[in-house]
Amino acid sequence: MRIEVRGRNVEVTDELEDAIHKRFKRVGRQVSELATLEIELSEERNPRVADSQIAEATLHLKRTTIRAHEASPEMLHSIHKIAEDVRRQVKKNRELRRGRERTRRVLGGLRDGTA
C-alpha cells in the first residue's frame, strides 16, 4: 500500500509520518499492494474550536473508495481514530466481498447441477 501524507496549515514532521505508517501497517496487510492511501492533516486556526487538529483519510481500492474524517485536540489522537475507522471499513468491505463470492460459487454450482 502506498501512503501519501499532506499537511494543510500543519508541518508534517517525521514523528507524524512514523505514527501514520505504524497505525496503517495493519490495514496495509489487508489490502492490495496497489492501493493508495491519501492522508491530509490540517489545523483549524479558530481558537473557539476545541477539536482543532483534523485528519482525513482516503483509501483508493480496486472497486471502492473508503473515506474517514476525524477531529480532536491532538493530531496523534486524530490519526489513531482515522486508522481505526479505516480498519473497520476495510474489514466490512472484505466481508461483503467474500460473502458475494461465496454466494456466486454456490449459485453457479446450483445452475450447473453439481450441488
Phi, psi and omega in degrees: 000134179265134182243127176244127181242129177235150177238135176239114187066014181221137173274128181275105182272169177297325179298317179293318179296320178297319179297319180295313180297322179294315183291325185264005178298320181295319178293323181299331178285339184266346183246173181292157176292339181275354181293149180238128178248120177252125179241129178241121179256133179216165181230129175277120187272003178282121183292343180278349179271115183289315180270078188270343181267114187245136176232131178234138180232139175228119180250116180264113177254180184297315185248353187208167175234131181248132181235148176214145181220126180220149177224141178202173179291338181237139183294320180297325178291321177297319179298317179299317182293319179289329177296318178294320178297314181295318179300317180296318181291323177295317179298316179297317179298317179296318180296320178296315180297318180295322178297319179294318180297318179298316180297318180296321179296316181295313180295323176298321177293323178294322180293324180283343181083016181264356185276000000 
